[in-house]
Amino acid sequence: MTVAELRENMLVAFDTLRTNKVRSSLTILGIVIGVTSVISVAAIISGLNRYVSDKVQSLGSRTYFITRMPPGTFDFSKLPEHIRQRRYLQASDARAAREFAPAVDFITPFGTRIAVPGLSGGGSNDISYGGQRVERVFLRGVEPEFIDAFPMFSIAHGRFFTQPDEMHVRPVVVIGASIADALFASNDPLGKQVRLNGKLYEVIGVLKPETGLFGGPGPDDFALIPFSEFHKRYPEAKELALAFTVAQGHNVEEAREQVAQALRRVRRVPPGAPDDFDIVSPDFISSLWNQLTGALVILTIVISSVGLLVGGVGVMNIMLISVTERTAEIGVRKAIGARRRDIRVQFLTEAITLCMTGGVLGVALGFGIAILVRTLLPSVPASISLVWVGLGLTISVGTGLFFGYFPANRAANLDPIVCLRYE
């Protein structure tokens, strides 16, 4: 087919669309719904995947957690008995593991005090200065190495803890940016004495602004104190965790194995018995997220498939009607020399044009929904991918080809004599 023939077929196709505006609009509605759902959901998931990936990277790509319970567990009463009976992790476990795991830079303990039912040592925290007060603060006791293990906890003003702070159990605190704003507004918080759960602490640092995942709790909502002070002040907070960072030049699996073997030795886990702790990579957040989005993608495919199926059947129906209405035209074209291939290509072009119009409208509507979501919900950073745009348009073209072939082939096989007699 030449460029001139393609151009002529396209003009005829658009003329048909203009002639039957209402019928064409209702026909492409299914295509629009199918493509819109694919583009909008793909844009939201793509943006969220990038957002989650960035958050995971900010936790430290070579940092691993060691916990007594499986990650994400808040109601310990629902866990199996053999897991609930695991012994608490100790700061001494970290010190012993440092000696037997040369593939790691450091292993550091930390404890967190939050209001979570069933959590050992859990409880609400408040911090105040003057007449200002912030409640439901996340209180965490950490060693100086903590800031190296978790890049998202970085200092914006002041300093972090030092070994003398840890050794001398100094009452000093590093607070999150939102806590600093609430307590001090535009004043400099460094050197000020705040009251944390009733005890005075000197503010020595403020963390860089950083919200949690999807706007949830993050460094902005944390108050950090030396681990020695935390252990002394809250001895009931027995649920500790350890963090270790893999040294450069060492294999991640090698480091994990060394730490696991060191902890099994220190905690006297019998040979053949399962570990009484969990070693967790920050990637577990990405893995959990991918499982959730996988189900959403499947649901989107089902919805868009139904829409495309409805739209495709509509396209086939309207093309069959068009073939019937233009039977005399087909006879005339064949009488003056049009071949079967020419008739087939003409009607296929019309079907593809119909579906492409729906595809373009669907892509535009998907763009609009993604922009609207990103504007109204900044924590859901929807982003448009050209890959998905191309896929949406390709699907619409494929729908036109698949559902338009039968009417086009039927038109191509009509007898010209019968067509000329048709009224």
Residue, then its C-alpha position, 0 to 999 in steps of 0.5 A: m500500500t502506497v502512502a497516498e492510499l494510506r492517506e486516502n484510507m485514513l481520510v475515509a476513516f475519519d470521515t466515517l467517525r465524523t458522520n457517526k459521532v454518537r455511535s463512534s463515541l459509544t463504541i470507543l468508550g470501552i477502549v478508553i476505559g481499558v487504556t485509561s486504567v492501564i496508563s493511570v495505574a501503571a503511572i501510580i505504581s511506577g511512581l510508588n516503586r521509585y519512591v519505595s526504592d529511594k526509601v529503601q536506599s536511604l535505609g542503607s543498601r549494605t545495612y542489615f537488621i537483626t531482630r528477635m521476631p519476624p519483621g513487621t510483627f506488632d501483635f506477638s500473641k499471634l506468633p507461633e509458640h516457638i517464635r514467641q519463646r525466643r530470647y531477647l537480643q542483647a547488646s552483648d550479642a553485638r559486641a561478641a558478634r563483632e569479634f567473629a564477623p570480620a566481613v562487617d564494618f560494625i554491629t550496633p544495638f538500638g532500642t525503640r520505645i513506642a506505644v505498641p500493644g504487646l511490645s516489651g517496654g512499649g509506651s508513649n513518649d512526650i517531649s516539651y520545651g517551655g509551653q510547647r509539647v509534642e506527644r507520641v514521639f518515637l524514642r530510640g536509644v542508639e550508639p554513635e555508629f547508628i548514623d553510619a548504618f542508616p543514612m536517612f538519620s543524618i544531621a542537619h544542625g549540630r552533631f551526633f553522639t560520640q563515644p564519650d556521650e555513650m560511655h558517660v551516659r550523658p543526658v543528650v538528645v538528637i531530635g527530628a526536624s518536625i519536633a524541632d519546629a514544633l518546640f522551637a519554631s524559628n529559634d535555635p534548639l541547640g544547647k536548649q534543655v528539653r524535658l523528655n518523659g519528665k527528664l531534662y536532656e540537652v539538644i545537641g543535634v537536629l536531623k534532616p527533614e525526612t518523612g516516613l514511607f507514604g508520609g508515615p512516621g520517619p526521622d522527623d518524629f524521632a528523638l534519639i538518645p545514647f544507648s547507654e542512657f536508654h538502657k539505664r532509663y528504660p530497663e523494661a524495654k527489652e526488645l532490642a534490634l541489631a544493625f550491621t553494615v557489610a564492609q566494602g570488598h566483602n560479599v553480602e552473603e559471606a557477611r550474613e553467614q558470619v554474623a549468623q554463625a557468630l550469633r548462634r555461637v553466642r546465643r548457644v543455639p544447638p546444631g541443627a536447630p533453627d536460628d532464634f533470630d531473623i536477619v533482614s535486608p531493607d529489601f524486604i520492604s521492596s519485596l513486600w511492596n512488589q507482592l502488593t502491587g503484583a496483585l494490583v497489576i493483575l486486577t488492573i489487567v482484568i479490568s482493562s481486559v474487560g474494557l478492551l473486550v467490550g470495546g473490541v466487540g463494539v468495534m466489530n459490531i459497528m464495522l459490520i453495520s458499516v459494511t452493510e450500510r456501504t454495500a453499494e459503495i463496495g460494489v462500485r469500488k470493485a466495479i472500477g478495479a478495487r481489489r479484495r486487498d484494497i477493500r480489506v485494508q480500507f475497513l481495517t484502517e477504519a477499525i484501527t483508527l477507531c481504536m487508536t482514537g480511543g487509545v489516544l483519549g485513554v492515554a490523555l485521560g490516564f495522564g490527567i489522572a496521574i497528574l491529579v493524583r500527584t497533585l492531590l496526594p504528594s506522598v503518591p508520586a505518580s510518574i508517566s512511563l513512555v513504555w506504558v504509553g507505547l504499550g497502551l497504544t499498541i494494545s489499542v491498535g492490536t484490538g482494532l486489528f483483531f476485532g476489525y479483521f472479520p468485518a474487513n474480510r467479509a467486505a472484501n469477499l462480497d460479490p460486486i454484482v450482488c453489491l450493485r443490486y443492493e438497496 
